[in-house]
Amino acid sequence: MIVKTNTKDFMKKMNNIVEYSYGFLDGVQKGKKIFLNNLGRETIFALGQYIDVNARGNQAALHHVYEWYQTGSPSARLFDLDYTVSNLGLTVNSKFKQSRTVSGDSNTPFYNKAYIMENGVPVTIKPKSGGVLAFEDGGQEVFTKKPVIVRSPGGDEVAGSFERIFDQFMLQYFKQSFLRASGLFEYINNPIAYKKDLRQGSRVGRNKGVSTGFKWITNAKIGVE
């Protein structure tokens, strides 16, 4: 007995599935920039909130990156957060801003307050011509005509604290909590759209794969509500 099977339709379907799969990957690649821009926006928003919360809980370490007496307030930040998207992926950046408020013992804003305190740059305070500096040291009031060098402006806990909390978010919280809490980790690891459109892809081929992949990656849910 000889059984003849027409494999023409079967092979066409298999070829379409292969082309659909390649097309899906091409669609994901085309939508990658949109996805990374969405991820960048949500990341710097979450990072800002993360810094604010930690600043309110540890004002001694992070007061310098906010306007005077407003530590942890989003509207008083002395830092800007931004991101860039390139062929290498997503890069998150920060930049310090100038303070516009005045502390209780001064009459002018502290120029480069956030930068100087973050980097532990010693500050020399000089009295005005013919004037005298007056300040408290160890509970005692001191008067002097000589310049005073403040070696740890902002306090001992300040230097490097912004960089540490920034790195903590990116290296720990972002990977361990943000990606999972936002649902993005599960979304990326379970491309339901690919499976859903597979049957149509077996008939249409590459074009369906491209549209499905592009839509899937650009519609990825990002952000913790």
C-alpha positions as CSV (number, residue, x, y, z in Angstrom):
1,M,0.0,0.0,0.0
2,I,1.3,3.4,-1.0
3,V,0.1,6.5,0.8
4,K,0.8,9.9,-0.8
5,T,0.6,13.1,1.3
6,N,0.4,16.5,-0.1
7,T,2.9,18.5,2.0
8,K,2.6,21.7,0.0
9,D,0.1,23.4,2.3
10,F,1.9,22.1,5.4
11,M,5.3,23.5,4.2
12,K,3.7,26.8,3.3
13,K,2.2,27.1,6.8
14,M,5.5,26.2,8.5
15,N,7.4,28.7,6.3
16,N,4.8,31.4,7.3
17,I,5.3,30.6,11.0
18,V,9.1,31.0,10.6
19,E,8.6,34.3,8.8
20,Y,6.1,35.4,11.4
21,S,8.6,34.7,14.2
22,Y,11.4,36.6,12.4
23,G,8.9,39.4,11.7
24,F,8.0,39.5,15.4
25,L,11.6,40.1,16.4
26,D,12.0,42.8,13.7
27,G,8.9,44.5,15.0
28,V,10.2,44.5,18.5
29,Q,13.5,46.0,17.2
30,K,11.5,48.8,15.4
31,G,9.6,49.6,18.6
32,K,12.6,49.4,20.9
33,K,13.2,53.2,20.9
34,I,9.6,53.9,21.8
35,F,9.8,51.3,24.6
36,L,13.0,52.7,26.0
37,N,11.6,56.3,26.0
38,N,8.6,55.1,27.9
39,L,10.8,53.2,30.3
40,G,13.1,56.2,30.7
41,R,10.2,58.5,31.7
42,E,8.8,56.1,34.2
43,T,12.2,55.3,35.6
44,I,13.2,59.0,36.4
45,F,9.7,59.6,37.9
46,A,10.1,56.6,40.2
47,L,13.8,57.6,41.0
48,G,12.7,61.1,42.0
49,Q,10.1,59.6,44.3
50,Y,12.6,57.2,45.8
51,I,15.0,60.0,46.6
52,D,12.3,62.1,48.1
53,V,11.1,59.3,50.4
54,N,14.6,58.5,51.5
55,A,15.4,62.2,52.1
56,R,12.4,62.6,54.4
57,G,13.6,59.6,56.3
58,N,17.2,60.7,56.5
59,Q,17.4,64.4,56.3
60,A,20.9,64.6,57.8
61,A,22.2,62.9,54.7
62,L,20.1,64.3,51.9
63,H,19.1,67.8,52.9
64,H,21.7,69.4,50.7
65,V,19.9,68.4,47.4
66,Y,16.8,70.4,48.4
67,E,16.1,74.0,49.1
68,W,16.6,75.0,52.7
69,Y,14.0,73.5,55.2
70,Q,12.2,71.6,52.4
71,T,14.0,68.3,52.4
72,G,12.1,65.6,50.5
73,S,9.7,68.0,48.7
74,P,9.5,67.3,45.0
75,S,9.1,71.0,44.3
76,A,12.2,71.9,46.2
77,R,14.7,69.5,44.5
78,L,18.1,70.9,43.7
79,F,18.6,68.1,41.1
80,D,17.2,67.3,37.7
81,L,16.8,63.8,36.4
82,D,16.9,62.9,32.8
83,Y,17.6,60.0,30.4
84,T,19.0,59.4,27.0
85,V,18.3,56.5,24.6
86,S,21.0,55.3,22.2
87,N,22.1,52.2,20.4
88,L,23.6,51.1,23.7
89,G,20.3,51.3,25.5
90,L,18.9,53.6,28.3
91,T,21.1,55.9,30.3
92,V,19.7,57.8,33.4
93,N,21.5,61.1,34.3
94,S,21.3,63.6,37.1
95,K,22.4,67.3,37.3
96,F,22.5,69.6,40.3
97,K,20.6,73.0,40.2
98,Q,21.3,76.3,41.9
99,S,19.7,77.0,45.2
100,R,17.4,80.1,45.3
101,T,16.5,80.1,49.0
102,V,18.4,81.5,52.0
103,S,19.3,79.7,55.2
104,G,18.5,81.3,58.6
105,D,22.0,82.5,59.3
106,S,22.6,84.1,55.9
107,N,21.3,86.7,53.6
108,T,22.3,85.2,50.2
109,P,21.7,81.8,48.6
110,F,24.5,79.2,49.0
111,Y,26.1,79.1,45.5
112,N,26.5,75.5,44.3
113,K,25.1,74.2,47.6
114,A,24.2,70.7,46.3
115,Y,27.4,70.2,44.4
116,I,29.7,71.5,47.1
117,M,28.1,69.5,49.9
118,E,27.7,66.3,47.8
119,N,31.4,66.4,46.9
120,G,32.6,67.4,50.4
121,V,34.3,70.6,49.1
122,P,35.7,72.7,52.0
123,V,34.1,76.1,52.2
124,T,36.0,79.3,53.3
125,I,33.8,81.9,54.9
126,K,35.3,85.4,55.1
127,P,33.9,88.4,57.0
128,K,33.1,91.4,54.9
129,S,35.7,94.2,54.9
130,G,36.1,95.3,58.5
131,G,33.4,93.0,59.7
132,V,33.2,90.1,62.1
133,L,32.0,86.5,61.7
134,A,29.5,85.4,64.4
135,F,28.5,81.7,64.8
136,E,28.0,79.0,67.3
137,D,30.5,76.2,67.8
138,G,29.8,73.5,70.3
139,G,27.0,75.6,71.9
140,Q,29.2,78.6,72.3
141,E,28.9,81.8,70.4
142,V,32.1,82.7,68.5
143,F,33.2,86.0,67.1
144,T,36.2,86.3,64.7
145,K,37.7,88.6,62.1
146,K,39.6,85.7,60.5
147,P,38.3,83.4,57.7
148,V,36.7,80.2,58.8
149,I,37.1,77.0,56.9
150,V,34.2,74.5,57.0
151,R,35.7,71.2,56.0
152,S,32.4,69.2,56.0
153,P,29.7,71.6,54.7
154,G,26.3,70.2,55.4
155,G,27.5,67.7,58.0
156,D,29.5,64.4,58.1
157,E,26.7,62.3,56.5
158,V,26.2,64.4,53.4
159,A,29.2,63.8,51.2
160,G,28.5,61.2,48.5
161,S,25.0,60.5,49.9
162,F,23.1,61.5,46.7
163,E,25.3,59.3,44.6
164,R,24.8,56.4,47.0
165,I,21.0,56.7,46.9
166,F,21.0,57.1,43.1
167,D,23.1,53.9,42.8
168,Q,21.0,52.1,45.3
169,F,17.9,52.7,43.2
170,M,19.5,51.7,39.9
171,L,21.5,48.7,41.0
172,Q,19.1,47.3,43.6
173,Y,15.6,48.7,43.7
174,F,15.2,49.0,39.9
175,K,16.1,45.4,39.3
176,Q,14.6,43.8,42.3
177,S,11.4,45.8,42.9
178,F,10.5,48.3,40.2
179,L,10.6,45.9,37.2
180,R,8.6,43.3,39.0
181,A,6.1,45.6,40.8
182,S,5.4,47.4,37.5
183,G,4.5,44.1,35.8
184,L,7.2,44.7,33.1
185,F,9.3,41.7,34.1
186,E,6.4,39.3,33.7
187,Y,5.2,41.0,30.5
188,I,8.6,40.7,28.8
189,N,8.9,37.1,29.8
190,N,5.5,36.1,28.7
191,P,4.8,37.6,25.2
192,I,1.1,36.6,25.0
193,A,0.6,38.7,21.9
194,Y,3.0,36.4,20.0
195,K,0.9,33.3,20.9
196,K,-2.4,35.1,20.3
197,D,-1.5,36.1,16.7
198,L,0.4,32.9,15.8
199,R,-2.5,31.3,14.0
200,Q,-3.0,34.4,11.8
201,G,0.8,34.5,11.4
202,S,0.8,31.0,10.0
203,R,-1.4,32.2,7.2
204,V,0.0,35.7,6.6
205,G,3.7,35.4,7.6
206,R,6.2,38.1,8.2
207,N,4.0,41.2,8.0
208,K,1.8,40.0,10.8
209,G,4.9,39.2,12.9
210,V,6.2,42.8,12.4
211,S,3.0,44.5,13.4
212,T,2.5,42.2,16.4
213,G,6.0,42.6,17.7
214,F,5.9,46.4,17.3
215,K,2.6,46.7,19.0
216,W,3.6,44.3,21.8
217,I,6.8,46.2,22.8
218,T,5.4,49.7,22.5
219,N,2.3,48.8,24.5
220,A,4.3,47.4,27.4
221,K,2.9,48.6,30.7
222,I,5.6,50.5,32.7
223,G,5.3,52.2,36.1
224,V,4.0,51.4,39.6
225,E,0.6,52.8,40.4
